[in-house]
Amino acid sequence: MKKYALKNNDIITSSSKLYNTFINEFGIVNLNFESLTIEEKEKMIIRYKKKKNIDENEQIEIEVVINLKNLCIGAYTFLRNYRSFNKEMKINLLNFTINDKKVITNIEVSFIRKNKIYKKDIFILMTPEMENNIGKTNNIQNRINIIKRL
C-alpha cells in the first residue's frame, strides 16, 4: 500500500482518498492472513489494543486490526512523513553553503510519460569557481561537450 501511495503521490490528499483511489483501480480486495504466524497475529492484536485503549481481555479478530482502511491510514501516514522529509531535505539543500556562498541551484523539469505530466526537482551543485571555470574557452569540459556534439 505504501508503494501505491508513493506512486499516486500527486493525487493522494487523505487516507480516504487513497482508499477510494485503490478501490477504483483494483476493486474490493480480500486480504490473505494465512502467511502470518499465530505469534505475529497476536503481537499485532496486542499493539492494536494498546493503541486503541482496548481491554487486553477483549477478543479481537485479526481482520479488525488489518483491513484495507487501516492499511490506507498507515500508508497515508507514511506518505505524509515522506513528503515532510523531502520538504526538509529540499530546504537543507537550497541553504547549503561553501565559504558563505550558496552553491545549490534548483531546476524544476517536467516531462510526460503515459499521458501524465510529471514535475521533478533537479539540484545542481556549482560553486562560483566552477561557474567561472565552465565559462572559460580553454575549459576541458567545454571541449568534451563540443567533441560529443560532433
PASERO-671394 format. One record per residue (C-alpha): residue in three letters; residue number from 1; x, y, z. Coordinates in steps of 0.02 Angstrom, whole numbers, padded with zeros to 5 digits. Layout:
! residues N
+------+--------+--------+--------+--------+
: pase : vexkol :      u :      v :      w :
+------+--------+--------+--------+--------+
:  ALA :    NUM :      X :      Y :      Z :
...
+------+--------+--------+--------+--------+
***
This chain:
! residues 150
+------+--------+--------+--------+--------+
: pase : vexkol :      u :      v :      w :
+------+--------+--------+--------+--------+
:  MET :      1 :  00000 :  00000 :  00000 :
:  LYS :      2 :  00148 :  00116 :  00035 :
:  LYS :      3 :  00214 :  00090 : -00142 :
:  TYR :      4 :  00042 :  00125 : -00213 :
:  ALA :      5 :  00030 :  00285 : -00109 :
:  LEU :      6 :  00201 :  00343 : -00170 :
:  LYS :      7 :  00156 :  00302 : -00349 :
:  ASN :      8 :  00000 :  00411 : -00334 :
:  ASN :      9 :  00082 :  00543 : -00226 :
:  ASP :     10 :  00017 :  00689 : -00328 :
:  ILE :     11 : -00168 :  00643 : -00307 :
:  ILE :     12 : -00171 :  00571 : -00130 :
:  THR :     13 : -00232 :  00701 : -00006 :
:  SER :     14 : -00300 :  00590 :  00133 :
:  SER :     15 : -00313 :  00408 :  00185 :
:  SER :     16 : -00492 :  00402 :  00121 :
:  LYS :     17 : -00434 :  00470 : -00049 :
:  LEU :     18 : -00301 :  00333 : -00051 :
:  TYR :     19 : -00434 :  00203 : -00007 :
:  ASN :     20 : -00555 :  00263 : -00142 :
:  THR :     21 : -00418 :  00275 : -00274 :
:  PHE :     22 : -00360 :  00099 : -00234 :
:  ILE :     23 : -00539 :  00029 : -00238 :
:  ASN :     24 : -00574 :  00117 : -00404 :
:  GLU :     25 : -00420 :  00041 : -00482 :
:  PHE :     26 : -00423 : -00135 : -00408 :
:  GLY :     27 : -00597 : -00159 : -00336 :
:  ILE :     28 : -00633 : -00239 : -00168 :
:  VAL :     29 : -00486 : -00348 : -00115 :
:  ASN :     30 : -00486 : -00492 :  00005 :
:  LEU :     31 : -00334 : -00493 :  00117 :
:  ASN :     32 : -00248 : -00659 :  00147 :
:  PHE :     33 : -00192 : -00684 :  00327 :
:  GLU :     34 : -00125 : -00862 :  00304 :
:  SER :     35 :  00054 : -00803 :  00282 :
:  LEU :     36 :  00055 : -00729 :  00458 :
:  THR :     37 :  00104 : -00841 :  00602 :
:  ILE :     38 : -00004 : -00851 :  00758 :
:  GLU :     39 :  00131 : -00757 :  00854 :
:  GLU :     40 :  00134 : -00615 :  00725 :
:  LYS :     41 : -00055 : -00601 :  00731 :
:  GLU :     42 : -00054 : -00596 :  00922 :
:  LYS :     43 :  00080 : -00460 :  00925 :
:  MET :     44 : -00020 : -00355 :  00803 :
:  ILE :     45 : -00179 : -00375 :  00904 :
:  ILE :     46 : -00089 : -00328 :  01066 :
:  ARG :     47 : -00016 : -00170 :  00986 :
:  TYR :     48 : -00187 : -00126 :  00915 :
:  LYS :     49 : -00270 : -00147 :  01086 :
:  LYS :     50 : -00139 : -00036 :  01169 :
:  LYS :     51 : -00154 :  00097 :  01034 :
:  LYS :     52 : -00344 :  00099 :  01044 :
:  ASN :     53 : -00350 :  00079 :  01236 :
:  ILE :     54 : -00448 : -00083 :  01223 :
:  ASP :     55 : -00452 : -00202 :  01371 :
:  GLU :     56 : -00323 : -00339 :  01343 :
:  ASN :     57 : -00451 : -00475 :  01385 :
:  GLU :     58 : -00570 : -00421 :  01248 :
:  GLN :     59 : -00569 : -00535 :  01097 :
:  ILE :     60 : -00524 : -00454 :  00931 :
:  GLU :     61 : -00501 : -00539 :  00765 :
:  ILE :     62 : -00352 : -00501 :  00653 :
:  GLU :     63 : -00472 : -00439 :  00518 :
:  VAL :     64 : -00518 : -00293 :  00632 :
:  VAL :     65 : -00334 : -00248 :  00653 :
:  ILE :     66 : -00278 : -00274 :  00474 :
:  ASN :     67 : -00403 : -00215 :  00346 :
:  LEU :     68 : -00392 : -00108 :  00191 :
:  LYS :     69 : -00445 :  00052 :  00281 :
:  ASN :     70 : -00313 :  00029 :  00417 :
:  LEU :     71 : -00182 : -00009 :  00286 :
:  CYS :     72 : -00229 :  00151 :  00195 :
:  ILE :     73 : -00216 :  00251 :  00357 :
:  GLY :     74 : -00041 :  00180 :  00386 :
:  ALA :     75 :  00012 :  00210 :  00206 :
:  TYR :     76 : -00052 :  00389 :  00209 :
:  THR :     77 :  00041 :  00423 :  00371 :
:  PHE :     78 :  00198 :  00356 :  00287 :
:  LEU :     79 :  00165 :  00467 :  00135 :
:  ARG :     80 :  00142 :  00622 :  00245 :
:  ASN :     81 :  00308 :  00586 :  00333 :
:  TYR :     82 :  00391 :  00556 :  00165 :
:  ARG :     83 :  00329 :  00723 :  00098 :
:  SER :     84 :  00387 :  00812 :  00256 :
:  PHE :     85 :  00559 :  00733 :  00246 :
:  ASN :     86 :  00577 :  00782 :  00063 :
:  LYS :     87 :  00524 :  00961 :  00100 :
:  GLU :     88 :  00654 :  00975 :  00239 :
:  MET :     89 :  00786 :  00896 :  00127 :
:  LYS :     90 :  00748 :  01022 : -00011 :
:  ILE :     91 :  00763 :  01167 :  00112 :
:  ASN :     92 :  00928 :  01098 :  00177 :
:  LEU :     93 :  00997 :  01077 :  00001 :
:  LEU :     94 :  00947 :  01252 : -00052 :
:  ASN :     95 :  01028 :  01325 :  00104 :
:  PHE :     96 :  01191 :  01229 :  00081 :
:  THR :     97 :  01340 :  01347 :  00077 :
:  ILE :     98 :  01527 :  01339 :  00049 :
:  ASN :     99 :  01626 :  01489 :  00111 :
:  ASP :    100 :  01461 :  01577 :  00149 :
:  LYS :    101 :  01402 :  01563 : -00031 :
:  LYS :    102 :  01251 :  01461 : -00086 :
:  VAL :    103 :  01308 :  01327 : -00206 :
:  ILE :    104 :  01149 :  01230 : -00247 :
:  THR :    105 :  01036 :  01278 : -00391 :
:  ASN :    106 :  00863 :  01202 : -00406 :
:  ILE :    107 :  00788 :  01172 : -00577 :
:  GLU :    108 :  00612 :  01103 : -00598 :
:  VAL :    109 :  00590 :  00994 : -00751 :
:  SER :    110 :  00428 :  00923 : -00818 :
:  PHE :    111 :  00401 :  00778 : -00935 :
:  ILE :    112 :  00259 :  00672 : -01000 :
:  ARG :    113 :  00251 :  00485 : -00977 :
:  LYS :    114 :  00098 :  00380 : -01018 :
:  ASN :    115 : -00005 :  00539 : -01046 :
:  LYS :    116 :  00034 :  00600 : -00870 :
:  ILE :    117 :  00135 :  00757 : -00833 :
:  TYR :    118 :  00271 :  00736 : -00702 :
:  LYS :    119 :  00369 :  00876 : -00619 :
:  LYS :    120 :  00535 :  00838 : -00536 :
:  ASP :    121 :  00666 :  00944 : -00449 :
:  ILE :    122 :  00846 :  00932 : -00503 :
:  PHE :    123 :  00980 :  01002 : -00388 :
:  ILE :    124 :  01143 :  01060 : -00463 :
:  LEU :    125 :  01298 :  01085 : -00357 :
:  MET :    126 :  01403 :  01226 : -00428 :
:  THR :    127 :  01521 :  01340 : -00335 :
:  PRO :    128 :  01559 :  01512 : -00407 :
:  GLU :    129 :  01731 :  01445 : -00454 :
:  MET :    130 :  01651 :  01304 : -00552 :
:  GLU :    131 :  01536 :  01427 : -00639 :
:  ASN :    132 :  01684 :  01537 : -00689 :
:  ASN :    133 :  01782 :  01385 : -00748 :
:  ILE :    134 :  01641 :  01323 : -00860 :
:  GLY :    135 :  01635 :  01493 : -00946 :
:  LYS :    136 :  01819 :  01488 : -00997 :
:  THR :    137 :  01854 :  01446 : -01179 :
:  ASN :    138 :  02002 :  01333 : -01137 :
:  ASN :    139 :  01899 :  01231 : -01014 :
:  ILE :    140 :  01917 :  01044 : -01046 :
:  GLN :    141 :  01732 :  01019 : -01005 :
:  ASN :    142 :  01683 :  01134 : -01149 :
:  ARG :    143 :  01799 :  01040 : -01268 :
:  ILE :    144 :  01723 :  00873 : -01216 :
:  ASN :    145 :  01547 :  00940 : -01247 :
:  ILE :    146 :  01599 :  01004 : -01420 :
:  ILE :    147 :  01675 :  00834 : -01463 :
:  LYS :    148 :  01518 :  00743 : -01405 :
:  ARG :    149 :  01409 :  00853 : -01516 :
:  LEU :    150 :  01514 :  00813 : -01669 :
+------+--------+--------+--------+--------+
***
